[in-house]
Amino acid sequence: MKPQDSQIQRVTVSLMSRGYPARRRVRSPPPRGPSGAPAVHTGRVEEFEEAPPEQIVQPGEEAAVPRQAASIVVLRGGDAALELLLVQRTPAARFMGGVWVFPGGAVDAHEGDGDPSHRAAAVRELREEAGVDLDVAGGPDSLVKYSQWITPAVVRTRFDTHFFLATLPEGQEPVIDGEEIVDQAWFTPQGALDAHADGRLDLVFPTIKHLEQFATFPSAQALLDHAQATEVVPITPIVVMEGEIARVLLPGDDGYVAPAG
């Protein structure tokens, strides 16, 4: 194995929205506030521990087509505060075992195509993983789209994940299934980031980047208002080599070049 191949293994897999976890060391720019928050969420470079080599696309191998997926960020706090729901996947899971995530998963075939399928999948996954039923509070049409993240082409297991925001319906509280999901908790965005920095909460790259953005908003309603007024631009992180060091870049970073196609 070439040194560069080994370095790429260190950074790619935890970029999957539904992939293997990895610890990370982060160097990020100060988040932008609501008045100047960009449609494209930015971040600097990430360095990760070793990732499974079977997840790395080899030279000459065709990139995988991303599977459609959806994730939902449940909010509470109204105009006064901002808390969001994170759930912990079972440590026995093949993908992201033990990691704390926003509820979500792949789109099922019966849910169709396009935006309606992503919304239907988000509502279904939230009901299955956290016991929250949005069908009594507007259903899929009530979701506010926030972002779209696509796993880099250097990873074999790829997802095109659409992230949505939703307010916790009145009178409901999360109830986990105890199998796929083993724990749940409400966090402020900064509280979740602090718990991750202290080693108390395992998070992956897309979750971290979303939390960094959410931490700049004073309330759930301010975040929803911003999302409703902001165009969603797909994000595809890229892996670049600087000597023998592989780094992950996002749109807005120096050296970022949008992937072809």
C-alpha positions as a Markdown table, in Angstrom:
| # | Residue | x | y | z |
|---|---|---|---|---|
| 1 | Met | 0.0 | 0.0 | 0.0 |
| 2 | Lys | 1.3 | 3.4 | -0.9 |
| 3 | Pro | 1.7 | 6.0 | 1.9 |
| 4 | Gln | -0.9 | 8.2 | 0.2 |
| 5 | Asp | -3.4 | 5.4 | 0.1 |
| 6 | Ser | -3.0 | 4.8 | 3.8 |
| 7 | Gln | -3.5 | 8.5 | 4.5 |
| 8 | Ile | -6.7 | 8.6 | 2.4 |
| 9 | Gln | -8.0 | 5.7 | 4.5 |
| 10 | Arg | -7.6 | 7.9 | 7.6 |
| 11 | Val | -10.0 | 10.6 | 6.4 |
| 12 | Thr | -12.7 | 9.2 | 4.2 |
| 13 | Val | -15.0 | 6.8 | 5.9 |
| 14 | Ser | -16.3 | 9.1 | 8.7 |
| 15 | Leu | -17.5 | 11.5 | 6.0 |
| 16 | Met | -20.4 | 9.1 | 5.3 |
| 17 | Ser | -23.6 | 10.3 | 6.8 |
| 18 | Arg | -24.3 | 6.7 | 7.5 |
| 19 | Gly | -20.9 | 5.2 | 7.8 |
| 20 | Tyr | -18.1 | 4.0 | 10.1 |
| 21 | Pro | -17.2 | 6.3 | 13.0 |
| 22 | Ala | -13.8 | 7.8 | 13.6 |
| 23 | Arg | -12.3 | 10.1 | 16.1 |
| 24 | Arg | -11.3 | 13.4 | 14.8 |
| 25 | Arg | -9.0 | 16.3 | 15.4 |
| 26 | Val | -10.6 | 19.5 | 14.1 |
| 27 | Arg | -9.3 | 22.8 | 12.9 |
| 28 | Ser | -12.3 | 24.9 | 11.9 |
| 29 | Pro | -13.0 | 28.6 | 11.2 |
| 30 | Pro | -15.2 | 30.6 | 13.6 |
| 31 | Pro | -18.9 | 29.9 | 12.7 |
| 32 | Arg | -20.8 | 32.6 | 11.0 |
| 33 | Gly | -23.9 | 34.1 | 12.7 |
| 34 | Pro | -27.5 | 34.0 | 11.3 |
| 35 | Ser | -27.1 | 37.4 | 9.6 |
| 36 | Gly | -24.2 | 36.2 | 7.5 |
| 37 | Ala | -24.6 | 32.4 | 7.5 |
| 38 | Pro | -23.9 | 31.0 | 4.1 |
| 39 | Ala | -26.1 | 28.5 | 2.2 |
| 40 | Val | -23.0 | 26.3 | 1.9 |
| 41 | His | -21.7 | 25.1 | 5.3 |
| 42 | Thr | -18.0 | 25.5 | 5.5 |
| 43 | Gly | -15.2 | 23.9 | 7.6 |
| 44 | Arg | -11.5 | 23.6 | 7.3 |
| 45 | Val | -9.6 | 20.3 | 7.5 |
| 46 | Glu | -10.1 | 17.1 | 9.4 |
| 47 | Glu | -7.7 | 14.4 | 10.2 |
| 48 | Phe | -9.0 | 11.0 | 11.2 |
| 49 | Glu | -7.8 | 7.7 | 12.6 |
| 50 | Glu | -7.5 | 4.6 | 10.3 |
| 51 | Ala | -10.6 | 3.7 | 8.3 |
| 52 | Pro | -11.4 | 0.2 | 7.0 |
| 53 | Pro | -9.5 | -0.3 | 3.7 |
| 54 | Glu | -12.4 | -2.1 | 2.2 |
| 55 | Gln | -14.3 | 1.2 | 2.1 |
| 56 | Ile | -11.7 | 2.9 | -0.1 |
| 57 | Val | -12.2 | 3.1 | -3.9 |
| 58 | Gln | -9.1 | 1.7 | -5.6 |
| 59 | Pro | -7.4 | 3.2 | -8.7 |
| 60 | Gly | -9.5 | 2.4 | -11.8 |
| 61 | Glu | -12.5 | 1.4 | -9.8 |
| 62 | Glu | -15.7 | 3.2 | -10.8 |
| 63 | Ala | -17.2 | 5.5 | -8.1 |
| 64 | Ala | -20.4 | 4.2 | -6.4 |
| 65 | Val | -23.7 | 5.9 | -7.0 |
| 66 | Pro | -24.8 | 7.5 | -3.7 |
| 67 | Arg | -27.9 | 6.0 | -2.1 |
| 68 | Gln | -30.6 | 8.4 | -1.3 |
| 69 | Ala | -31.1 | 9.1 | 2.4 |
| 70 | Ala | -32.7 | 11.6 | 4.8 |
| 71 | Ser | -31.9 | 12.8 | 8.3 |
| 72 | Ile | -34.1 | 14.9 | 10.6 |
| 73 | Val | -33.1 | 17.4 | 13.2 |
| 74 | Val | -35.8 | 17.7 | 15.8 |
| 75 | Leu | -35.9 | 21.1 | 17.6 |
| 76 | Arg | -37.5 | 22.5 | 20.7 |
| 77 | Gly | -37.2 | 25.9 | 22.5 |
| 78 | Gly | -39.3 | 28.1 | 20.3 |
| 79 | Asp | -38.3 | 31.7 | 20.4 |
| 80 | Ala | -36.5 | 31.4 | 23.8 |
| 81 | Ala | -33.9 | 28.6 | 23.3 |
| 82 | Leu | -32.5 | 26.0 | 21.0 |
| 83 | Glu | -32.2 | 22.3 | 21.9 |
| 84 | Leu | -32.0 | 19.4 | 19.4 |
| 85 | Leu | -32.5 | 15.6 | 19.6 |
| 86 | Leu | -29.6 | 13.2 | 19.2 |
| 87 | Val | -29.9 | 9.4 | 19.4 |
| 88 | Gln | -27.3 | 6.8 | 20.0 |
| 89 | Arg | -27.0 | 3.9 | 17.6 |
| 90 | Thr | -26.4 | 0.5 | 19.2 |
| 91 | Pro | -22.7 | -0.4 | 19.5 |
| 92 | Ala | -23.5 | -3.7 | 17.7 |
| 93 | Ala | -24.4 | -1.8 | 14.5 |
| 94 | Arg | -22.2 | -2.5 | 11.5 |
| 95 | Phe | -22.3 | 1.2 | 10.6 |
| 96 | Met | -21.6 | 3.9 | 13.2 |
| 97 | Gly | -22.0 | 1.6 | 16.1 |
| 98 | Gly | -22.3 | 3.7 | 19.3 |
| 99 | Val | -22.3 | 7.0 | 17.5 |
| 100 | Trp | -24.8 | 9.8 | 18.3 |
| 101 | Val | -26.7 | 11.0 | 15.3 |
| 102 | Phe | -29.7 | 12.8 | 14.1 |
| 103 | Pro | -32.4 | 10.3 | 13.4 |
| 104 | Gly | -32.4 | 9.2 | 9.8 |
| 105 | Gly | -31.6 | 6.5 | 7.2 |
| 106 | Ala | -31.9 | 5.4 | 3.6 |
| 107 | Val | -35.0 | 6.1 | 1.5 |
| 108 | Asp | -37.1 | 2.9 | 1.0 |
| 109 | Ala | -38.1 | 1.9 | -2.6 |
| 110 | His | -41.8 | 2.4 | -1.9 |
| 111 | Glu | -41.2 | 6.1 | -0.9 |
| 112 | Gly | -40.6 | 7.1 | -4.5 |
| 113 | Asp | -38.1 | 9.6 | -5.8 |
| 114 | Gly | -37.1 | 13.2 | -5.3 |
| 115 | Asp | -37.9 | 15.6 | -2.5 |
| 116 | Pro | -41.2 | 13.8 | -1.4 |
| 117 | Ser | -39.2 | 10.6 | -0.9 |
| 118 | His | -36.7 | 12.3 | 1.3 |
| 119 | Arg | -39.4 | 13.9 | 3.4 |
| 120 | Ala | -41.3 | 10.6 | 3.7 |
| 121 | Ala | -38.1 | 8.8 | 4.8 |
| 122 | Ala | -37.2 | 11.4 | 7.4 |
| 123 | Val | -40.7 | 11.2 | 9.0 |
| 124 | Arg | -40.6 | 7.4 | 8.9 |
| 125 | Glu | -37.1 | 7.1 | 10.4 |
| 126 | Leu | -38.0 | 9.6 | 13.2 |
| 127 | Arg | -41.0 | 7.5 | 14.1 |
| 128 | Glu | -39.0 | 4.2 | 14.0 |
| 129 | Glu | -35.9 | 5.5 | 15.8 |
| 130 | Ala | -37.3 | 8.0 | 18.3 |
| 131 | Gly | -41.1 | 7.3 | 18.5 |
| 132 | Val | -41.9 | 10.9 | 17.4 |
| 133 | Asp | -44.9 | 11.0 | 15.0 |
| 134 | Leu | -44.9 | 14.1 | 12.8 |
| 135 | Asp | -48.0 | 12.9 | 10.9 |
| 136 | Val | -50.1 | 14.5 | 13.6 |
| 137 | Ala | -48.2 | 17.9 | 13.1 |
| 138 | Gly | -48.2 | 18.5 | 9.4 |
| 139 | Gly | -46.4 | 15.4 | 8.2 |
| 140 | Pro | -43.7 | 15.5 | 5.5 |
| 141 | Asp | -44.8 | 18.9 | 4.2 |
| 142 | Ser | -44.0 | 20.5 | 7.5 |
| 143 | Leu | -40.3 | 19.7 | 7.3 |
| 144 | Val | -37.9 | 22.5 | 6.5 |
| 145 | Lys | -35.0 | 21.5 | 4.3 |
| 146 | Tyr | -31.6 | 22.6 | 5.7 |
| 147 | Ser | -28.8 | 20.9 | 3.8 |
| 148 | Gln | -27.7 | 18.1 | 1.5 |
| 149 | Trp | -24.4 | 16.2 | 2.0 |
| 150 | Ile | -23.0 | 13.7 | -0.5 |
| 151 | Thr | -20.3 | 11.2 | 0.5 |
| 152 | Pro | -17.0 | 11.7 | -1.5 |
| 153 | Ala | -16.4 | 9.4 | -4.5 |
| 154 | Val | -13.3 | 7.9 | -2.8 |
| 155 | Val | -15.6 | 6.0 | -0.4 |
| 156 | Arg | -17.4 | 2.8 | -1.6 |
| 157 | Thr | -20.5 | 3.2 | 0.7 |
| 158 | Arg | -22.0 | 6.6 | -0.4 |
| 159 | Phe | -25.1 | 8.5 | 0.6 |
| 160 | Asp | -26.8 | 11.5 | -0.8 |
| 161 | Thr | -28.3 | 12.7 | 2.5 |
| 162 | His | -31.0 | 15.4 | 2.8 |
| 163 | Phe | -31.2 | 17.1 | 6.2 |
| 164 | Phe | -34.5 | 18.5 | 7.4 |
| 165 | Leu | -35.6 | 20.5 | 10.5 |
| 166 | Ala | -38.8 | 19.9 | 12.4 |
| 167 | Thr | -40.3 | 21.1 | 15.7 |
| 168 | Leu | -41.1 | 18.6 | 18.3 |
| 169 | Pro | -44.9 | 18.2 | 18.3 |
| 170 | Glu | -46.7 | 19.4 | 21.4 |
| 171 | Gly | -47.3 | 16.6 | 23.9 |
| 172 | Gln | -44.8 | 14.2 | 22.4 |
| 173 | Glu | -41.5 | 13.0 | 23.8 |
| 174 | Pro | -38.9 | 10.7 | 22.2 |
| 175 | Val | -39.2 | 7.0 | 23.0 |
| 176 | Ile | -36.4 | 4.8 | 21.7 |
| 177 | Asp | -36.8 | 1.2 | 20.5 |
| 178 | Gly | -33.8 | -0.1 | 22.6 |
| 179 | Glu | -32.5 | -2.2 | 19.7 |
| 180 | Glu | -31.3 | -0.1 | 16.8 |
| 181 | Ile | -31.3 | 3.0 | 19.0 |
| 182 | Val | -30.1 | 2.6 | 22.6 |
| 183 | Asp | -30.2 | 6.1 | 24.0 |
| 184 | Gln | -31.5 | 9.6 | 23.3 |
| 185 | Ala | -30.9 | 13.1 | 24.8 |
| 186 | Trp | -31.6 | 16.7 | 24.2 |
| 187 | Phe | -28.6 | 19.0 | 23.7 |
| 188 | Thr | -27.9 | 22.6 | 22.9 |
| 189 | Pro | -25.6 | 22.6 | 19.9 |
| 190 | Gln | -22.7 | 23.8 | 21.8 |
| 191 | Gly | -23.4 | 21.4 | 24.6 |
| 192 | Ala | -23.1 | 18.5 | 22.2 |
| 193 | Leu | -19.9 | 19.8 | 20.7 |
| 194 | Asp | -18.4 | 20.3 | 24.2 |
| 195 | Ala | -19.4 | 16.7 | 25.2 |
| 196 | His | -17.7 | 15.4 | 22.0 |
| 197 | Ala | -14.6 | 17.4 | 22.8 |
| 198 | Asp | -14.5 | 15.9 | 26.3 |
| 199 | Gly | -14.9 | 12.4 | 24.8 |
| 200 | Arg | -18.4 | 11.8 | 26.2 |
| 201 | Leu | -20.2 | 11.8 | 22.9 |
| 202 | Asp | -19.1 | 10.1 | 19.7 |
| 203 | Leu | -20.0 | 12.2 | 16.6 |
| 204 | Val | -19.1 | 12.1 | 12.9 |
| 205 | Phe | -18.1 | 14.8 | 10.5 |
| 206 | Pro | -21.5 | 15.9 | 9.1 |
| 207 | Thr | -23.1 | 16.0 | 12.6 |
| 208 | Ile | -20.2 | 18.1 | 13.9 |
| 209 | Lys | -20.4 | 20.6 | 11.0 |
| 210 | His | -24.2 | 20.9 | 11.4 |
| 211 | Leu | -23.8 | 21.5 | 15.2 |
| 212 | Glu | -21.2 | 24.2 | 14.6 |
| 213 | Gln | -23.7 | 26.0 | 12.3 |
| 214 | Phe | -26.6 | 25.5 | 14.7 |
| 215 | Ala | -24.6 | 26.9 | 17.6 |
| 216 | Thr | -24.7 | 30.4 | 16.0 |
| 217 | Phe | -28.5 | 30.7 | 16.3 |
| 218 | Pro | -30.1 | 32.0 | 19.5 |
| 219 | Ser | -33.3 | 30.0 | 19.2 |
| 220 | Ala | -35.1 | 27.2 | 17.4 |
| 221 | Gln | -37.3 | 29.7 | 15.6 |
| 222 | Ala | -34.3 | 31.7 | 14.4 |
| 223 | Leu | -32.8 | 28.6 | 12.9 |
| 224 | Leu | -36.1 | 27.7 | 11.2 |
| 225 | Asp | -36.5 | 31.2 | 9.9 |
| 226 | His | -33.0 | 31.1 | 8.5 |
| 227 | Ala | -33.4 | 27.7 | 6.8 |
| 228 | Gln | -36.7 | 28.7 | 5.2 |
| 229 | Ala | -35.0 | 31.7 | 3.6 |
| 230 | Thr | -31.8 | 30.0 | 2.5 |
| 231 | Glu | -31.3 | 28.0 | -0.7 |
| 232 | Val | -29.8 | 24.5 | -0.1 |
| 233 | Val | -26.7 | 23.8 | -2.1 |
| 234 | Pro | -25.3 | 20.2 | -2.2 |
| 235 | Ile | -22.1 | 19.7 | -0.3 |
| 236 | Thr | -19.5 | 17.1 | -1.4 |
| 237 | Pro | -16.4 | 17.0 | 0.7 |
| 238 | Ile | -13.2 | 16.2 | -1.1 |
| 239 | Val | -10.0 | 14.5 | 0.0 |
| 240 | Val | -6.7 | 16.3 | -1.1 |
| 241 | Met | -3.1 | 15.4 | -0.5 |
| 242 | Glu | -0.6 | 17.8 | 0.9 |
| 243 | Gly | 2.6 | 15.9 | 0.7 |
| 244 | Glu | 1.9 | 12.7 | 2.6 |
| 245 | Ile | -1.0 | 14.2 | 4.6 |
| 246 | Ala | -4.6 | 13.7 | 3.4 |
| 247 | Arg | -7.0 | 16.4 | 4.3 |
| 248 | Val | -10.8 | 16.9 | 3.9 |
| 249 | Leu | -12.0 | 20.2 | 2.3 |
| 250 | Leu | -15.5 | 21.7 | 2.1 |
| 251 | Pro | -16.8 | 24.3 | -0.2 |
| 252 | Gly | -15.3 | 27.7 | 0.8 |
| 253 | Asp | -12.0 | 26.2 | 1.9 |
| 254 | Asp | -8.8 | 27.2 | 0.1 |
| 255 | Gly | -8.0 | 24.6 | -2.5 |
| 256 | Tyr | -11.5 | 23.1 | -2.7 |
| 257 | Val | -12.4 | 22.1 | -6.3 |
| 258 | Ala | -16.0 | 20.9 | -6.9 |
| 259 | Pro | -16.0 | 17.2 | -8.0 |
| 260 | Ala | -16.8 | 16.6 | -11.7 |
| 261 | Gly | -20.4 | 15.8 | -12.4 |
